């Protein structure tokens, strides 16, 4: 499958995540599909590089295999690309949300299960270091029982949440949050990091992965034509 088709699939998974948010069952399912597509994209970048640099080894289907074969064949162009890619990719993932997505993708590539998904209250208008509150609407086989159950739980927890978030907002001279300005989303925590809103992180990640692809292809072309 082409990288362009993978990107199209990723946009489709993002749409489905937004559609089903905050149902943890469906958000989790489409997140898994999104992660798998991203991991395939990374592997396919190096499959393209394998052909362009003339390594022509069918076993080169990942970054690790590409680097290994570059060293074995002492291909200077391929080695230069491998070194450049690590630096570029690290730069693209310095910010919190891309870094979170990179950790999630690595977790799945290593064969691990994702941590438990949480439904949390959040302000509709985001500010840095905002606080979120986990809620526990009734689930049936991991799925939301009904929209009404969710509304009841949001209403029940809205007062304590507003107390918490507005205390933080007052300290930072930020706009106050009202009851009508609360939403709920599915969040995920990886390691010791903070809980991250999945739909927002995936949306922000799409331009990042597009740049990784474009920059990689540009560099492959530059090095492949280098004499």
N, C-alpha and C positions, 0 to 999 in steps of 0.2 A: 504494500500500500504506500502511496506517495505521502510525503510530508504535508503537502497541501490538503490532502484528504484528511489527514490526522487533525490538522488545524480546524477544518470544517466540523469534524466530529467533536472536538473540544468545545467549540462555540455552541454546538447542540447540547452537550452535557451541561454547560453553564446555564443555558436557558431552562433546562429541566430542574437544575438545582434551585434556581430562582422561583420556578413555578411551584415546587413542592415545599420550599422552605416555609415553616419550620418543622416539617415532618422528618424526624431523624432517620426513619427507615429509607425513604426515597432519596433524601439528600445524601445519605451514606452510600447508597447504591450508585448514584450518578457521580459522586466524588471518586469512587473506586474506578469507574470507567474513565474518568478524566485523568486520573493519575496514571493508569495503564497507558493511555494515549500519549501522555507527556514522556513517559519512560521510553516508549517506542520511538518518539521523535528524536530523543537524544541518541539512541542507537542508530537511527537512520541517517543522522548527520554524519556519523563516522563510517557508515556504509558508503555514503556518497564520497567522503574523503578517500576511502580505500580505493575506489575506482579512479578518482581524479589524480591521485598521487602515484598510481601505477603499482600499488602493492599487490593488487589482484589476488587476494587470498580470501576464499569463500568463508573462512572461519572468522574473519574480521566482522563482527556484528555488534560491537560495543566499544565504548571509549577505552576500556581496559585492554581489549584484544587489539585495538588499533595501536595503542602505545607499545604493547608487547611486540607486535610485528614490525613497527617502525624501528625499534631498537635492534631486533634480530637482523633486519635488512640494512640497518644503518642508513636509513633514508632521511637525509637532512631536512628536506621540505616537510615530510610527514612529522618528524620530530619537532620542527619549528611550529607546526600547526597545533600539535598536542600541547606544547608548552603555552602557546598563545591562548588556546581555548580555556585552559585552567584559570588563567588570569582574568580573561573576559567573563567567564561564567561566575567566578567569585565576585567580581565587581557588580554584576547584574543582580546578585542575591545578597547584597549587603543590607538592604533595607528589611525591616521586620516581616512584612507580608511575603515578599519573594523568598526570604530565608525560611519562613514557615513552610511554604509550598515545597521547597527543596528538601526539607527534612521529611515531610510526609511522603514525597516520591521515593526518597531513599529508604524509608521504612518499609514501604510496600515492595520495593525491588529486592530487599533482603528477605522477603517472605514473611514479614511480620503482619499481625493484625493491627488495624487502627485502634487507638484508644476509644473509650466510650464517648459517643456524641452527646452533647448537652443542649437542651433548649434553654435559652437565656433571654432575659429582657435587656433591651438596649435602647438608647435614644435614637430617633430617626435621623436627627442631625448630629453627626459625629464630631467630637473634639478629642484632641490628644489626651491619652490616659483616662478616658472615660471608664466608668465602672459598670459591670454587668452583673446580673443576678440570675442564678439558675432557678428555673421553675419546674414543677413536676406534674404536668397534666396527665391524665390517665391514658395509658398506651395499651393497645391490643396487638400482641405479637410484634412489639417494637414500633407499631404505627400509631399515629394519633387517632384516638377513638372518634372524635368529631371536632369540628370547628367550634362548636358551642362549649365543649370541655375546655378548649384552649382559651376562649374568651373569659370563661369563669375563673380560670387560674390566673390569667393576666390581671383581671379586675381584683382578685384576692391579694395579689402580691404588688400591685401598683403603688399603694401607699408607702410601704417600707422601701420600695425601690426609689421612689421619688425623694424620700428623705436622704437616702445614701448618695444618689447622683447629684442632687442639688447642693448638698453640703460640699462636695468636691467642686461643683461649678462656682459656688460663692467664693471659695478660696482662690480660685483662678480668674475671677471676674469674667466668667463666661455666661452666656444666656441660660436662664432658668428653663427647666424641662417641665412641661405640663402633662397631665394624664393622656391627652390626645396625641402627645408627641412620643409615645412609647411604642416600640415594635418588639416582636420576638423573632429570633433567628436561631439556627443550629450552629453551635460552637464546637471547637475541638482544641484540646491541649496536647502538645507533644513535648515530652520531657519536662523540664522545669520552666518552660516558657509560659507566657500568659495564654488564657483562652482566646482563640482567634475565631472570628466569624467566617464561616466557610464560604458563603456566597460572595462576600466582599473580597476575600483573599483570592478566590479563583478569578473573579473579574479583573482584579488588579494584575494578576499573573499573565493574562493573555498577551498584553503588549510586551511583557518581559520575554516570553518564549518566542514571540515574533521577532524581537531584536536579536535573540540568540541565533535563530535560524538565519536571518538576513546577514548578520555580521559574520557568521561562520562561512556562509557561501561566498561572501565577498573575500574573506581571507583565503579560502581554498582556491578561488580563481587567481588571486594575487600571487600566491605561492606556486600554483601549478604553472603559471606563465613566467615565473622567475628563472632567469638563466644564471 
